[in-house]
């Protein structure tokens, strides 16, 4: 494995609380890791969103940029960078990705219209619903087989996609592609699959947008795994990906290596102007979009750094390093590893815990108690929905614990510790009981949900 392509200039102290104190903290948090204070967490793998370590160049550009309500040079630096990397004519900065999603869906969608995606992630799904739309997921069947090792398990099922479009053409407002596909384990999407999806969208004259938050990691997988792309640069691959789309939404908190920010981009001038008008009302003037100008500079520079192959090789190899440790210990991981996180199959980890008792949420709780490590459940609490007729919980096909690795933050020694704690839990897994959910709001329920221990 290659070493980190950087040197460490600044460090931050982290502390491991005593186990009894951790047990108290998680109980007070309603057994929901989102409710813990960051200072009470030893190793934080809750998310890779907004948790990256920024470079000296990013920080320098933040300091030297001019703060202005309108027309700051940081906006034009970002505009130039987006055109250079993504190729879109028009873009609007936003304070984060979900704001970009809200702009897009609230502008395009009418009540009852459909958005088809390889897999909507939580905020995307919520924003479609908030705009009155109906989200439909269309992943390949192999995406739900956590043990199967295939190069592009994030792909869209294009046969199913076209079948849905044929049957419901008048209702389909948009086709989206999430790269990488976070909901099914951060799995990449092949360039060929993006081409096929784009072809279907253009055939039926349906807008095709990409949820691009991990576009650079996806491009790296295309280069390494898809025949015919071995000698192409990351930027060349990225340009082709987005040439196939009508636009994209982007959370800069992932593959732009910043702590806040995002944008929506398109080649459609009429759509751009409608979204720009809405942006002024809900985010701010179009040249700052709800952000301080320094954040625009950091975003532009981060995009340049994140599309370097040396960085991406380190990034993906570090995720694989943790996955290999767990796989070798026979921990039931989702295979193969994705680009931003290691996913553990909670149903296989705790086969004795029924899915309605949240096996992956249970594992997240145990991981904190045993080692002060914070992960996140991507499963029944995150994607389970209440049947309006019966009041019962509709169980999703996957129930996963995600260990999202912040970019340029932790060393492999930290990951060795994470693996060690997981192995300890696995060795006593049969003694662990599940959880019952006692509170959950309607949208994005997992953020605010509360649980109790099952004692019998």
N, C-alpha and C positions, 0 to 999 in steps of 0.2 A: 504494500500500500504506500502511495506517495505521501510525503509529509505535508503539513499545512503550507500552502503557498503564501505565507505571511509570517511576520514576527509580532509578538505581543508587546504592546506599548503600555497599556493600562490594564490593571486587574481590579476585580470587585470581590470583596469578601462575601462568602456564603457560610451559613452555619446550619448544623444539623441539630435540631431540637431533640431532647430526650424522648424516648418512645412514649412514655405516659403522657407527656405534653402533646405529642402528635395525636394520640388517641382522643384526647380532650378536644383539640382543635377541629378534627374532622367531624366529631359528633356535633359540636356547636355549629359547624358549617352545613348541617343537614346531610352529611355524607355526600356533599357535592363539591368537587375539587375547585370549581369556579369561585366558591365562596371563601376560599382560604386567602389569607394575606400573603403576598409574594415573599415577605420577610420570613414567613414560617415554612417556606419550601426550600429544600436543599438543592435539588436538581430539578429544574422546571422544564418539562417536556409537554406542557399543556398545548402549546401551539408554536408553529414556526412563523406565525403572522405578527409582524411588528416587533420581533424579538432578536433581529440580527444585530451583530456588532458592525458598526459603520467604520469605514476606512479613514485614514488620516486625510486623504484627498476629499472625501465626502464632507468631513467636518470642516476642513479649510474652506470649501466652497460655501458652506452654510454661513460661515463668519464673514466672507468677503462679498456676498451678494447684497444688493440694495433692497431694502424693504420698502415696498410701495403698494398702494392700493390698486393701481392700474399700471400696466406696462413695464413691470420689472424685467430686467435682463434674464432673470432665472426662468421666467416663462418661455422666453424665446430659446434659451438653452435647452429646455425640456422639449419644446416643439420641434427643434432641429433633431434632437436625439430620437424622438418617436418616429419622425419621418424616415430617419436613417435606418432604424431597426425594424419598425413595423410596416412602414410604407403608407400609412393612412394620411389623407389630406387634412382632416379636421380632428381636433381632440379637445376635450374639456377636462381640466383637472378637478378632482374631488378629494374630500378629506379621507376617504378609504373606498375599498371595492364595493361595499354594499350600497354606498351612495351612488356609485356609477350604475349599479344594477337598478336602483330605484329610479334614476333618471331615465334609463332606457325603457324599462317595463311600464312606468307610469305614462310615458310618451306614446309608446306603440300599442300597448294592450288595451283591448276592450273587454268588458265583463264576459266571461264564458269562453274566451279564446284560449288556445292551447300553445304551450311552449314545449317542444320536444328536445331532450338533452340526452347525451350518453348517460350522465347522472347529475342531477341537480345537487349541489352541496346545500347545507342548511340555510344559509342566508339567501342564496339564489332562489331556492324553493319558496322561502318566506316572502321574498319580494315579488315573485310571480303571483302568489296568492293575494298579497296585499293590494296588487293592482287589479284584482278580480280575475286573474288568469288561472289556468289549470296546468300544473307541471306534470309532464309524463317522462319517465326515465326509460331509456332504450339501450341498456348496455348489452354486450355480447353475453351469452349464457355462461361462458367460462369465467366471467367476472365473479360469479358467486361460488366458485370452487376455490377455496382458500389454499388447497394443497397443490393444485395444478400449476406447473411452472411454464408459462408462456410469455413471449416478449412483449406483447401489446394487449394486455387484459383490460385496458381502459377504453378499448374501441367501442364505437357505436355499432349496434346491430342494424346494418343498413337495409337488410331485407325487411325487418320489422318496421323500421323507419318509413320506408316507402309504402308499406302496407297501411300504416296508420294515416299517412298523408293522403293516399288514394281514397280511404274511407271517410276522412274528416277534413278534406282540403279546405272547405270554407271556414272552418274553425281554427286551422293552424295559422298562428300569427308569426311564429318564429321557430327556427331550428338553432340550437346552441351546441357547442362542443366544449367540454371542460377538459383542459390540459394542464397538468396531469389530472387523472380522474380520482379525486380525493375520496369520494364516497366508497369506492371499491378498493381502497388500499394504496392510493397515490400511484396507480398504474398508468403508464404512458399510453398515448394514442399514436398509431402509425401514420406516417405521411400519406400512405395509400388510402387509409380509412378517412382521413380528412378530405382527400380528393374526391372519394366516392360520395361522402356526405354533401360536399359542396355541389357536386354534379346533380344530386337529387334536389337540393334546394333551388338551383338555377332552373332545372327542368320544370319545376312547379311554381317558379317565381316567388319563392318564400325567402325572406331575409335570413341570412346565415351569420350568426355572431359567435365569437369564441370567448369563453371565460378563460382569460390568459394568465392568471396569477402565477402559474408555475411553467410558463412557456419555455424558459431557457433550459430547465431540467428536462422537459419533454423533448426539446430539440436535441439535447445531448443523447438521450436514449435512441432517437431516430438515427443519429450519426453512428452510434455503436451497435445497434441491433438490426437496422433495416438495410437490406442489400441495395447497393447503388448510392448510398449516402456517406460511405466511409471517408471519402476524400473531400467532402464538402465542408465548408466552415459553418460554425454555429449560426452566424448571421445569414448566410445563404439559405440555410434550412428555414430559419425563422421568417425570412422574407417570403419564401414560397408558401409557408403555412398561412400567413395573413393575407397573401394575394388571393387566396381561395375564399376569403370571408368578406362580408359587407361591413364588418366592424368588430370591435371587441370591448369587453369590460376588463378592468385590471385592478387588482389590489397590489399596490406597490410594496406592501408590507411583507410580501414574499420575495419574488424574484427581482425586486429593485433594491433590496437590502436596506430598507429604511424602516423607521418606527411608525410612520403614519403616511397616508397618501394613496392616491389611485387616479384612474382616469377612465373615460369612455372615449373611444375613437371610431371614426367611420369615414367612408368616402361619399356618403349621401348628404349633400349640402342641405336639403330640406329638413331631414331628420336632425342634423346638427343644429340648425337654427332653432328648431322647436325645443330641443334639449337645452340649448344655451339660454333661451328665455326662462325656462324652468330653473336652471342652475342659479341664475341671478336671484331668484326668489328664495331658494332653499339652501344654497351653499355659499354664494358670494359672487363677486365680479369674475368674469371668465378668465382673467389672467392670474387669479390666485385660487379660485375654487374652494374656499374654505380652509386654505392652508396658509401658513406664513411662507413668505417667498423663499426663505432658507430651505424649507422642506422640498420645494420644487427643484432647487439646485442639487440637493442630496439625491433626489429621485433620479434625475438625469444622469448623474455620475454613477449611481448604483446600477442603472441599466447597462452602462458601458462595462462595468466590472463584472456583472453577473453573466454576461454573454461571452466571457473569456473562457476558452476551453480548459485552461489550467485550473481555474477556480471550480468549474463544473466537475472536473475529474475528482478533485478533492472532495467536493460536496457529496457527490453520489457515492464515492468510495467510503466515506465516513458512515453513511446510513447503512451500507452493506456490511461494514465492520461489526456494528451492533447486531444486525440480523444474523450474521454467521455465528456469533457467540451463542445466540439463542437457539438457532437451528441445530447446531451441534449438540446442545444440551437437550434436544428433543422437545423444546417449548413449541407449542402449536402456533407457528407464525403464519401470516399470509404470504404466499410465495408467488413470484420472486419479490425481493424488496423493491419499493418504489424509490423516488428521488428525494423525498423530504421527511419520511417517517418510517418507522417499523410498526407494523400492525400485528396484533396478537388476536387469535380467534378465541374469544371468550367462551363460546359454546363448547369448543374442544378442550379448553383449559379447565373448565368446570363442567364436565358432562352431567354431574349430579344436580346442578342448579338449573331449574327451568328458565327458559328465556324470559318469561314474564317477571322473573325475579332478578333480572339485570345482571347476568354473569360478568360482562365487561366492566360495568360500573362497580361491581363488587371487587374486581381485580384492581381497578384504579384506586379504590379505597385502601385495599391491602398493601398496594405498592407505596402509598404515602405512609401508612402506619409502620411498615417494616423498614423503609429506607428514606423517608422524607422526599420521595420522588413524586412529581405531579404529572400524570398523563391525562388523557381525555377519552371518554367513551364515544365511539362512533357506531351506534347500534340502536338498541331498543329505546333508550331514553331520547336519543338524538332524532331518530327517524320513525319510531313507532307512532302511529296515529290512532286516535279514538274513533271507533265506528259510531257514527251519529245515530244509527238505528238501534244498535245493541248496547252501546256504551262500553264495549270490550276493546282491549288494546289490540290493534292490528300489528303483528310482529313482522319486522323487516327480515329479509333473507340473511343478512349479515349482522353479526353482533361482535364488534371489534373494539379492542383497546388500542388507541393510537399513541405512539411515543414520537412526537414531532420534534425534530432536532433543530434548534435555532442555528442559523448560519453564522459560522466563524465565532462561536461562543464557547463550546465545550471541547475538551480534549478527549482522546480515546481512553484516558484513565477514568474520566467521569462515566464513559459508556461501559467500561469494565465493571464499575460499581453497580450500574443499572442492571447489567446482566446477572451479576452475583445475587442481587436482591430478588430478581424474578425467579431465579433457580431455587432460592430458599423457599419462596412462596409455593412454587410448583411441587416441591417435595412434601409439603403438608396440605396440599389443595383439597384433599378429601374431607378435612376437618372444617373447612370454611363454608359458611352458609350465605345465602343471598340477601337481597334487599327488597323492600317494598316501597313504592313511590307514594308519598302522602300529599304532594303538591306539584302541580305542573300547569303553567299558563298555556294558552292556545297556540301561539306562534313561538318557535324557537324555545320550546319548553325546557330543554336540557340545560340552558344557561341559568335558569332560576329554580329548577326543580329541587325538591327536598325528599330525602329518603329516611327510612328507619331500618335498623337491623332486624332480620328474621331470627328469632331466638330458638324456635323449635325445629 
